[in-house]
Amino acid sequence: MTLRATTSQTVGPFFSIGLDRLNCAELVGPGVAGERVTIEGRVLDADGVGVPDAIIELWQANSYGKYAHPEDPQDKPVEIGFQGYGRIPTDEDGKFRFTTIKPGAVPGPGPDGKLQAPHIAVSVFMRGLMRRVVTRIYFPDEPGNAADFALGLVEAGRRGTLIARKTPGMDGLLKWDVIMRGPGETVFFDC
Amino acid sequence: MSELPGYRRAVPGTQPEYLHPTYKSSLKRAPSQPLVYLPHTLSEITGPVFAPESVNVKACDLTRQHSGEPLGERIIVSGRVMDEDGKPVQKTLLEVWQANAAGRYRHKVDQHQAPLDPNFSGQGYAMTDNEGRYRFITVRPGEYPWGNHHNAWRPAHMHFSVFGPAFATRLVTQMYFPGDPLLPFDPIYNCTADEAARQRLISAFDWESTIPGHALGYKFDIILNGREATPMENR
């Protein structure tokens, strides 16, 4: 039997009714290992105007590089206080902010399983988008970025859209924007 | 470990493109650059898992969240979540939201001059069982006007959010009702090129789930991306 995957439709402007229950901007529970980071930014439209009705979902490994999922076969610890899932709606200016731990490196594709640079998988939904956009957040000053397979799929001039920026004088605070369209447009993946 | 199979991609035409001039909100929000093809890795093959204990079994009944019963026509919306091979998607979380019977959302942005219903929030969630089945009890949502173009009206619909087993299977969609005269005119429904794919968003009236003397049943199956048969190749 071959069925066809159901067509995506926009979340529309009223998604908070159904989705607010799982909002989570603080991904880290008690006793979780790793380097805490806060990432903040804005979702911007083609005119550079903040998108006030977007919602971001995050998925990441813990600091050991282990996903809290039954198909992660790695012999690494899962932590009770860390699911790795976040959901953050933007505010009236298109801003979002969340706190998590920097994920560990996870295996890449192919039989050699070469490690990917630490990253967070991101979905963004909003009114006006008939299906989500998928992107990734990478970390600044990360030696693994240069050899990361997914960054390597992206033309050099656009890779920076996937890498969070440090905030001078503010350790642990990173900035990362989502530019939907136009100059500086964020790289989105076919996932 | 890295040879876990990935998920299949959409058949061309069966998923909407981002830019639709007829859908005004897409003009400034749709990406202009082509998507970068991402082979699935452990990051995309895994995804959030929610514990069955976290789901309130009463949350699937949108008609019993307040002291009284909501106005409107009670309906049962049920179906199965499966992958493209017909395999049930077990214990996955569904979230739904909708307008009330008068076509009004309980949301500060909704300024439509139709009454709110103190007995209806329009929010529900449920987890599929081991056969992939789910069931919501609700009221039939009303049609409502919107500002996309002159005399624009949305057909009656329910919003569905489904996780599936992986980051790659995440889906948000809308379910419509059979025979709705507004469907041919709705830019959102019509954003998908493939007609058969569009029609799969329309629920089917269903005697089997209809409760005599109480509520009509509508069937809506949700299909998530199937699994690749063979391990991923290194591209």
Interface residues (C-beta under 8 A of the other chain):
Chain A: M1 T2 L3 R4 A5 T6 T7 S8 Q9 T10 V11 G12 P13 F14 F15 S16 I17 G18 L19 R21 L22 D45 A46 D47 V49 V51 D53 E57 W59 A61 Y67 A68 H69 P70 E71 D72 P73 Q74 Q83 G84 Y85 V106 P107 G108 P109 G110 P111 D112 G113 Q116 H119 A121 S123 F125 M126 R127 G128 L129 M130 R131 R132 V133 V134 F149 A150 L153 V154 R158 M180 R181 G182 E185 T186 V187 F188 F189 D190 C191
Chain B: M1 S2 E3 L4 R8 R9 A10 V11 T14 Q15 P16 E17 Y18 H20 Y23 S25 S26 L27 K28 R29 A30 P31 S32 Q33 L35 V36 Y37 L38 P39 H40 T41 L42 S43 E44 I45 T46 G47 P48 V49 M82 D83 E84 D85 G86 E95 V96 W97 A99 Y105 R106 H107 V109 D110 S121 G122 Q123 G124 Y125 H159 S161 P165 A166 F167 A168 R170 L171 V172 T173 Q174 I188 Y189 C191 T192 D194 A196 A197 R198 R200 L201 I222 I223 L224 N225 G226 P231 M232 E233 N234 R235
